[in-house]
Amino acid sequence: MAHVASIKGSLASQYTITAVATSNPETAKASAKAHGLPEDKGYSSPEDIANDPDVDMVVVSVKSPLHKQEIVKSGLLGRITSISVLGIDSQLMNFLEKARYINNPTSGVSMISIPVVHTLGVILHVLSSEFSSLVAQTATTYATMRFISRNGSLSPLEPKRHADNVAVAGLLTPGDAVLNFHYLITAPATPAMFQCIISGEKGALKMEGKSVAVQAKPPNLYLSKGSENDSGAKGIDGNSWEEVQVEESRLGGVGGVAEVYKGIAEGKGVEP
């Protein structure tokens, strides 16, 4: 988890994990043990951990989006005309046993509500936009799946009860940029990847990485830009991509979380 990595890493002198909480007593005890705490410091209710005299701050951990708006907001790309997103995940063919609920349609949690919505949320956040209209299509391209136990063994094949292939196309507001989004779960023969290209009248921004979980694992950034006198006559290949070097703390993931905790420790608060 990004929060734990930050607290036990660069901020170890400012923070100490004194208790943990989950929704289940058994997993709470296991979590406490994993963090080197006594079992009685593993709580299964928010009231109990909040009443612990050794706890000064309670963190409700959620995935945080990336913060890559600087390039888009700077006007460097000009008017945004289109966004193309492709996410391929080959790791979710077999899911963790503790997350078995994700294959239960009545749980309210699915492959759409977690990785797809989170990834779309990141893109819309970067663009400071939302959909004005959209169409979507889902499909279940693999009829079965397995679950992975703690010891690494695989369960027998089970019927898959959620979509694993999602396509979304829509118009964004403000403006009228077109967004095309395709997320699919594949067999391990196809390597996992994430790519998003934001195209504008003056340039383009590409986000590219090996994980679709961009809200937790920041992709690399690449920029392609022309000049005011650019006539477009640059040959068949056009401009080339140049990697943008960004401080880890600006990318989100572990760095972004660490910045938040550092600001709290220094009494600076957190910028929205």
C-alpha positions in Angstrom: 0.0 0.0 0.0 1.3 3.5 -0.9 0.4 4.8 2.6 2.4 2.1 4.4 5.4 2.5 2.1 5.5 6.2 2.7 5.1 6.0 6.5 7.7 3.3 6.9 10.0 4.9 4.4 10.9 8.5 4.1 8.5 9.6 6.9 9.5 6.9 9.5 10.9 9.6 11.9 7.6 11.5 11.8 5.0 8.7 11.9 4.5 5.4 13.6 1.8 2.8 12.8 0.3 2.0 16.3 -2.9 0.3 15.2 -4.8 -1.0 12.2 -8.4 -1.7 11.4 -10.3 -3.8 8.9 -14.0 -4.9 8.7 -13.2 -8.4 9.9 -11.7 -9.4 13.3 -9.6 -12.1 11.8 -8.1 -10.0 9.0 -7.6 -7.2 11.6 -5.5 -9.5 13.8 -3.5 -10.7 10.7 -2.9 -7.1 9.6 -1.7 -6.1 13.1 0.7 -9.1 13.1 2.0 -8.2 9.6 2.9 -4.7 10.8 4.6 -5.9 14.0 1.8 -5.0 16.3 0.1 -6.9 19.1 -3.2 -8.6 18.0 -5.2 -6.3 20.3 -4.1 -3.4 18.1 -6.0 -4.9 15.2 -9.5 -3.5 15.3 -12.6 -4.4 13.4 -14.6 -1.2 14.0 -13.8 2.5 13.4 -15.0 3.4 16.8 -12.5 1.1 18.5 -9.5 2.4 16.7 -10.6 6.0 17.1 -10.8 5.4 20.9 -7.3 4.0 21.2 -5.3 6.4 23.3 -2.2 5.6 21.4 -3.7 6.7 18.1 -3.4 10.4 17.2 -4.7 10.2 13.6 -6.9 7.7 11.8 -6.4 7.4 8.0 -9.1 6.0 5.8 -7.1 4.7 3.0 -8.3 5.1 -0.6 -6.5 5.2 -3.9 -5.5 8.7 -4.9 -5.6 10.0 -8.5 -2.6 11.3 -10.4 -1.9 14.9 -10.6 -0.7 15.6 -14.1 -2.8 18.6 -14.9 0.1 21.0 -15.1 0.9 20.2 -18.7 -2.7 20.2 -19.8 -3.6 23.4 -17.9 -0.5 25.2 -19.2 -1.9 25.4 -22.7 1.1 23.7 -24.1 -1.1 21.2 -25.9 -3.5 23.9 -27.2 -7.2 23.0 -27.4 -7.7 19.3 -26.5 -9.3 17.4 -29.4 -9.1 13.7 -28.5 -8.0 11.3 -25.9 -7.3 7.6 -26.6 -6.9 5.2 -23.7 -5.9 1.5 -23.8 -5.5 -0.6 -20.7 -4.6 -4.3 -20.8 -4.4 -6.4 -17.7 -3.1 -10.0 -17.7 -2.9 -10.4 -14.0 -6.6 -10.4 -13.1 -7.4 -13.7 -14.9 -6.6 -15.1 -11.4 -7.8 -13.0 -8.5 -6.8 -13.1 -4.8 -9.0 -15.3 -2.7 -9.5 -12.5 -0.1 -11.2 -10.5 -2.9 -13.6 -13.2 -3.9 -16.5 -10.7 -3.5 -15.5 -9.1 -6.8 -17.0 -12.1 -8.6 -20.3 -11.7 -6.7 -22.7 -9.5 -8.6 -24.6 -8.6 -5.4 -21.5 -7.2 -3.7 -21.6 -3.9 -5.5 -18.0 -4.3 -6.5 -16.8 -5.4 -9.9 -14.0 -5.1 -12.5 -15.9 -2.1 -13.8 -16.4 -0.3 -10.6 -12.8 -0.6 -9.5 -10.0 -0.6 -12.2 -12.2 0.8 -15.0 -13.8 3.6 -13.0 -10.6 4.5 -11.2 -8.6 4.7 -14.4 -11.3 6.8 -16.1 -11.4 9.0 -13.0 -7.6 9.6 -13.3 -8.0 10.7 -17.0 -10.9 13.0 -16.3 -9.1 14.5 -13.3 -6.0 15.2 -15.5 -8.3 16.9 -18.1 -10.5 18.7 -15.5 -13.4 17.4 -17.5 -16.4 15.1 -17.4 -18.6 13.3 -19.9 -21.4 15.3 -21.6 -22.5 12.1 -23.4 -21.2 8.6 -23.8 -21.9 5.1 -25.1 -20.4 2.0 -23.6 -20.2 -1.7 -24.3 -19.1 -4.5 -22.0 -18.5 -8.2 -22.6 -17.2 -11.3 -20.8 -14.6 -12.7 -23.1 -13.3 -15.4 -20.6 -16.1 -17.4 -19.1 -14.1 -18.7 -16.1 -11.5 -17.6 -13.6 -9.5 -18.8 -10.6 -8.7 -17.5 -7.2 -5.3 -17.5 -5.6 -4.9 -18.6 -1.9 -2.4 -17.2 0.5 -0.1 -20.1 -0.2 -0.2 -19.4 -3.9 -2.3 -22.4 -4.9 -5.1 -21.9 -7.5 -8.7 -22.7 -7.0 -10.6 -24.9 -9.6 -12.1 -22.9 -12.5 -15.2 -21.0 -11.6 -17.8 -19.2 -13.7 -16.9 -15.5 -14.1 -19.8 -13.3 -13.2 -18.5 -9.9 -14.3 -17.4 -8.2 -17.5 -13.7 -8.3 -18.5 -13.8 -6.2 -21.6 -15.1 -2.6 -21.5 -15.2 0.0 -24.3 -16.4 3.6 -23.7 -16.6 6.4 -26.2 -17.9 9.9 -25.4 -17.7 13.7 -25.6 -16.2 15.7 -22.8 -17.1 19.0 -21.3 -15.9 21.7 -21.2 -14.9 21.7 -24.8 -15.8 19.0 -27.2 -12.9 16.5 -27.1 -13.6 12.9 -28.0 -12.5 10.2 -25.5 -12.1 6.6 -26.6 -11.4 4.1 -23.7 -10.8 0.4 -24.0 -10.0 -1.8 -21.0 -9.6 -5.6 -21.3 -8.4 -8.5 -19.2 -6.3 -11.0 -21.2 -4.5 -14.2 -20.8 -0.9 -13.9 -19.5 0.4 -14.4 -23.1 -0.4 -10.7 -23.6 1.7 -8.4 -21.5 -0.1 -5.9 -19.3 0.1 -2.2 -20.4 -1.4 1.2 -20.1 -1.4 4.0 -22.7 -3.2 7.3 -22.8 -2.6 9.8 -25.6 -4.1 13.3 -25.1 -4.0 15.2 -28.4 -4.2 18.9 -28.8 -3.9 21.4 -31.6 -0.4 22.3 -30.5 1.0 19.1 -29.1 0.2 15.8 -27.4 0.9 14.2 -24.1 1.4 10.4 -23.7 1.1 8.5 -20.5 2.5 5.0 -20.7 3.3 2.2 -18.2 3.1 -1.5 -17.4 0.1 -1.3 -15.1 -3.5 -0.1 -15.6 -3.5 0.9 -11.9 -2.3 4.4 -12.8 -3.8 5.9 -9.6 -1.3 3.9 -7.6 1.6 3.2 -10.1 2.5 6.3 -12.1 3.1 5.8 -15.8 5.9 7.5 -17.7 5.2 10.8 -19.4 6.1 11.8 -23.0 5.5 15.0 -24.8 5.2 15.8 -28.5 4.9 19.5 -29.5 5.2 21.6 -32.6 6.0 25.3 -33.1 3.8 28.2 -34.1 5.3 28.0 -37.6 4.8 24.2 -37.8 3.1 23.6 -41.1 2.8 19.9 -40.4 5.3 19.1 -43.2 7.6 16.9 -41.1 7.4 13.8 -43.2 5.4 10.7 -42.7 6.4 10.2 -39.0 5.8 13.7 -37.9 7.1 14.8 -34.5 8.7 12.4 -32.0 8.0 11.7 -28.4 10.3 13.2 -25.7 10.2 11.8 -22.2 9.2 14.3 -19.5 11.2 14.0 -16.3 8.9 14.6 -13.4 9.7 14.4 -9.7 8.3 11.2 -8.2 6.4 13.3 -5.6 4.5 15.0 -8.5 3.4 11.7 -10.1 1.0 10.4 -7.5 1.4 6.8 -6.2 3.9 6.5 -3.4 5.4 9.9 -3.9 2.1 11.8 -3.9 0.9 10.1 -0.7 4.2 10.9 1.0 3.8 14.6 0.1 0.4 14.6 1.8 1.7 13.1 5.0 4.7 15.4 5.0 2.4 18.4 4.7 0.3 17.2 7.6 3.3 16.6 9.8 4.7 20.1 9.0 1.3 21.7 9.7 0.9 22.9 6.2 -2.4 21.0 5.5 -3.2 19.5 2.1 -3.7 21.4 -1.1 -7.0 20.4 -2.9 
